[in-house]
Amino acid sequence: MLVREVMSSPAVTVRRTDPVRRAVRILHGHDITAAPVVDEAGRLVGVVSELDLLRGEFGPDPRATVTPVPEPGGPPPHRVMEVMSGDVVTVTETTDVTTAIDLMVGKRVKSLPVLRGAEIVGMVSRRDLMAMLARPDDELRAAVLDALREQYPSGPSWDVAVHDGVAELSGPPQEHADHIAGLLARTVPGVVRVKHTRRAP
């Protein structure tokens, strides 16, 4: 399965010069946990997460620390560039989902920007992957059947069963068609594996 099949698109971005409070509103308003950060030309320069923004917005409570001397006019607002992570790990639309998961685990990040060349075309997050895996088996079965009918409107046909995301295809002994059917079933977001059986003669 490829990243383009599960990513959220278009990507919601913030500017590096945005005040932290504005970025907080953007993430909260779009119900996302992180966003790519772009410069004035729209180029990717970082990623900012909820935790980054929380750290940037909340200062120490004076009841727990020595009270600082207030600056005239109050402190300037923090900008996204001050709290973002500039060490960005990206994927492309054709990156395999398993590779994206390995990157998330290895880099300890929850979201990855998706690039097409230099263009940011989406974000793939743990939430996207969880939503994919949460699809009911009957919904996955219907999607697999639709994909097979679209490719083979006049036959051959397969019986399809899905259990816990594993699609079982039962059809005629046609090796080439079976191979194509398996590839089609794997493109359905939420199908984690495909098994082939043969119908009884």
C-alpha positions as CSV (number, residue, x, y, z in Angstrom):
1,M,0.0,0.0,0.0
2,L,1.3,3.4,-0.9
3,V,1.3,6.6,1.1
4,R,-0.9,8.4,-1.4
5,E,-3.7,6.0,-0.6
6,V,-3.8,6.9,3.1
7,M,-2.4,10.4,3.4
8,S,-4.4,13.5,4.3
9,S,-4.5,16.0,1.4
10,P,-4.1,18.9,0.9
11,A,-1.6,19.6,3.6
12,V,-2.4,22.3,6.1
13,T,0.7,24.4,6.5
14,V,1.9,27.2,8.8
15,R,4.4,29.9,8.0
16,R,7.7,30.1,10.0
17,T,6.9,33.7,10.9
18,D,3.4,32.9,12.3
19,P,2.9,33.6,16.0
20,V,2.7,30.4,18.0
21,R,-0.9,31.3,19.0
22,R,-2.0,31.5,15.3
23,A,-0.4,28.1,14.7
24,V,-2.2,26.7,17.7
25,R,-5.5,27.8,16.2
26,I,-4.7,26.3,12.8
27,L,-3.9,22.9,14.3
28,H,-6.9,22.9,16.6
29,G,-9.3,24.2,13.9
30,H,-8.2,21.4,11.5
31,D,-8.0,18.7,14.2
32,I,-4.5,17.8,13.3
33,T,-1.5,17.1,15.6
34,A,1.3,18.5,13.4
35,A,1.8,20.7,10.3
36,P,4.6,21.4,7.8
37,V,6.3,24.8,8.2
38,V,7.0,26.8,5.1
39,D,9.1,29.9,4.3
40,E,8.0,32.9,2.4
41,A,8.4,31.0,-0.9
42,G,6.3,28.1,0.3
43,R,9.3,25.8,0.7
44,L,9.3,23.2,3.5
45,V,11.6,24.3,6.3
46,G,10.3,22.3,9.3
47,V,7.5,20.6,11.1
48,V,5.7,21.9,14.2
49,S,3.7,19.7,16.5
50,E,1.1,20.3,19.2
51,L,3.8,19.7,21.9
52,D,6.2,22.2,20.2
53,L,3.4,24.8,20.3
54,L,2.4,24.1,23.9
55,R,6.0,24.5,24.9
56,G,6.2,27.8,23.0
57,E,3.0,29.3,24.4
58,F,3.3,28.4,28.0
59,G,6.0,30.1,30.1
60,P,7.0,29.1,33.6
61,D,4.5,29.9,36.3
62,P,5.9,32.6,38.5
63,R,4.5,30.8,41.5
64,A,7.0,28.0,40.8
65,T,10.0,30.0,39.8
66,V,11.7,33.3,40.6
67,T,9.5,36.0,39.2
68,P,11.2,37.5,36.1
69,V,11.5,41.3,35.6
70,P,8.8,42.1,33.0
71,E,9.9,43.6,29.7
72,P,8.5,47.0,28.8
73,G,5.3,46.4,26.8
74,G,5.4,42.7,27.6
75,P,7.4,39.9,25.9
76,P,7.2,39.6,22.1
77,P,5.1,36.6,20.9
78,H,7.0,33.5,20.1
79,R,7.2,32.6,16.4
80,V,6.8,29.2,14.9
81,M,10.4,29.2,13.8
82,E,11.5,29.3,17.4
83,V,9.7,26.1,18.4
84,M,9.5,24.0,15.2
85,S,11.7,21.1,14.4
86,G,14.0,21.8,11.4
87,D,15.1,18.2,11.1
88,V,12.3,17.1,8.7
89,V,11.8,13.5,7.6
90,T,9.7,13.3,4.5
91,V,8.1,10.7,2.2
92,T,6.7,10.7,-1.3
93,E,3.3,9.6,-2.6
94,T,4.8,6.4,-3.8
95,T,6.5,5.5,-0.5
96,D,5.3,2.2,0.8
97,V,3.2,2.5,4.0
98,T,5.5,0.1,5.8
99,T,8.5,2.3,5.1
100,A,6.5,5.3,6.5
101,I,5.7,3.4,9.6
102,D,9.4,2.4,10.1
103,L,10.4,6.1,9.7
104,M,7.8,7.2,12.3
105,V,9.1,4.6,14.8
106,G,12.8,5.2,14.1
107,K,12.6,9.0,14.2
108,R,9.9,9.0,16.9
109,V,7.6,11.3,15.0
110,K,3.8,11.1,14.6
111,S,3.5,12.7,11.1
112,L,5.5,12.9,7.9
113,P,5.1,15.5,5.2
114,V,4.4,14.0,1.8
115,L,6.3,15.6,-1.1
116,R,6.0,15.6,-4.9
117,G,9.3,17.0,-5.9
118,A,9.5,20.2,-3.7
119,E,5.7,20.5,-3.4
120,I,4.0,19.6,-0.2
121,V,1.0,17.5,-1.2
122,G,-0.1,16.0,2.0
123,M,0.7,14.6,5.5
124,V,0.6,11.0,6.6
125,S,0.1,10.5,10.3
126,R,-0.4,7.7,12.8
127,R,-4.0,8.8,13.0
128,D,-4.4,8.3,9.2
129,L,-3.0,4.8,9.5
130,M,-5.2,4.0,12.5
131,A,-8.2,5.2,10.6
132,M,-7.3,2.9,7.7
133,L,-6.9,-0.1,10.0
134,A,-10.2,0.7,11.7
135,R,-12.3,0.2,8.6
136,P,-14.8,-2.6,9.1
137,D,-14.3,-5.9,7.2
138,D,-17.6,-5.6,5.3
139,E,-16.6,-2.1,4.0
140,L,-13.2,-3.5,2.9
141,R,-14.9,-6.5,1.2
142,A,-17.2,-4.1,-0.7
143,A,-14.2,-2.0,-1.8
144,V,-12.3,-5.1,-3.0
145,L,-15.3,-6.3,-5.0
146,D,-15.6,-2.8,-6.6
147,A,-12.0,-2.8,-7.6
148,L,-12.2,-6.3,-9.1
149,R,-15.4,-5.5,-11.0
150,E,-13.9,-2.3,-12.4
151,Q,-10.9,-4.2,-13.7
152,Y,-12.8,-7.3,-14.9
153,P,-16.4,-6.1,-15.8
154,S,-17.0,-9.2,-17.9
155,G,-15.2,-11.8,-15.6
156,P,-13.5,-13.7,-14.3
157,S,-15.0,-13.3,-10.9
158,W,-13.9,-14.0,-7.4
159,D,-15.6,-14.7,-4.1
160,V,-14.2,-12.3,-1.5
161,A,-14.1,-12.7,2.3
162,V,-12.3,-10.3,4.6
163,H,-11.4,-11.1,8.2
164,D,-9.4,-8.6,10.4
165,G,-8.1,-6.9,7.3
166,V,-7.0,-10.1,5.5
167,A,-8.7,-10.5,2.1
168,E,-9.3,-14.0,0.9
169,L,-9.9,-14.4,-2.8
170,S,-11.4,-17.5,-4.2
171,G,-11.7,-17.8,-7.9
172,P,-10.9,-19.7,-11.1
173,P,-7.4,-21.2,-11.6
174,Q,-6.0,-18.4,-13.8
175,E,-2.6,-17.4,-12.4
176,H,-2.2,-14.1,-14.3
177,A,-5.7,-12.9,-13.3
178,D,-5.2,-14.1,-9.7
179,H,-1.9,-12.0,-9.6
180,I,-3.7,-8.9,-10.8
181,A,-6.6,-9.5,-8.4
182,G,-4.2,-9.7,-5.5
183,L,-2.5,-6.5,-6.5
184,L,-5.9,-4.7,-6.8
185,A,-7.0,-6.0,-3.4
186,R,-3.8,-4.7,-1.8
187,T,-4.6,-1.2,-3.1
188,V,-7.7,-1.0,-0.8
189,P,-6.7,1.0,2.3
190,G,-7.1,-1.3,5.3
191,V,-6.4,-4.5,3.5
192,V,-3.2,-5.8,5.2
193,R,-2.7,-9.1,3.4
194,V,-4.2,-11.1,0.6
195,K,-4.7,-14.9,0.4
196,H,-5.7,-17.0,-2.6
197,T,-7.8,-20.1,-2.5
198,R,-9.4,-22.2,-5.3
199,R,-13.1,-22.8,-5.7
200,A,-14.2,-26.4,-5.6
201,P,-14.6,-27.8,-9.1
